[in-house]
Amino acid sequence: MASTDLLIGRAAELQRLRENVARGRHTLLVGKVGLGKSHLLRALNRELPRSIYLEEVRPLKVSL
């Protein structure tokens, strides 16, 4: 595991994701930039390959 992939203090969140995957539940991770959402998903993907579907969400542009 590369040092950039270390998760510190995220055991509870990772466990909750594991439980959701086991139950077949869809889960959406949202939050501010830099909170570690991608690191959390990479850790889950190492344990449960093919359990992740990534969809890029972009801001909506309103045209008047």
Legacy VTK file of the C-alpha trace (Angstrom):
# vtk DataFile Version 3.0
C-alpha trace
ASCII
DATASET POLYDATA
POINTS 64 float
0.000 0.000 0.000
1.393 3.363 -0.973
1.653 5.958 1.761
-0.833 8.176 -0.093
-3.462 5.423 0.276
-3.331 5.212 4.072
-6.611 5.682 5.887
-6.309 7.129 9.362
-9.370 7.215 11.572
-11.758 6.012 8.863
-12.420 2.454 10.088
-16.060 3.182 10.948
-16.785 4.708 7.545
-15.074 1.838 5.742
-17.052 -0.701 7.779
-20.310 1.060 6.938
-19.452 0.916 3.237
-18.661 -2.816 3.530
-22.050 -3.387 5.178
-23.866 -1.437 2.480
-22.153 -3.439 -0.261
-23.009 -6.718 1.506
-26.663 -5.651 1.661
-26.659 -4.595 -1.983
-27.339 -0.990 -1.030
-26.363 1.907 -3.238
-24.315 4.523 -1.419
-23.435 8.039 -2.469
-20.392 9.739 -0.962
-20.587 13.510 -0.966
-18.578 16.184 0.751
-16.124 18.989 0.349
-12.939 18.570 -1.635
-10.088 16.989 0.324
-12.088 15.019 2.902
-10.804 11.649 1.656
-13.786 10.275 -0.253
-11.592 8.910 -3.033
-9.137 7.334 -0.584
-12.035 5.637 1.172
-13.351 4.244 -2.109
-9.901 3.023 -3.156
-9.579 1.167 0.156
-12.980 -0.448 -0.352
-12.099 -1.375 -3.926
-8.922 -3.131 -2.745
-11.045 -5.305 -0.441
-14.072 -5.744 -2.679
-13.079 -5.368 -6.322
-15.926 -4.610 -8.713
-18.059 -3.149 -5.928
-17.566 0.461 -7.015
-19.150 2.448 -9.799
-17.817 5.970 -10.126
-19.895 8.688 -11.707
-18.413 12.141 -12.016
-20.795 14.817 -10.829
-20.343 18.258 -12.267
-21.931 21.539 -11.218
-25.034 22.498 -13.148
-24.800 25.614 -15.255
-27.899 27.710 -15.364
-28.445 29.673 -18.540
-31.040 32.411 -18.521
LINES 1 65
64 0 1 2 3 4 5 6 7 8 9 10 11 12 13 14 15 16 17 18 19 20 21 22 23 24 25 26 27 28 29 30 31 32 33 34 35 36 37 38 39 40 41 42 43 44 45 46 47 48 49 50 51 52 53 54 55 56 57 58 59 60 61 62 63
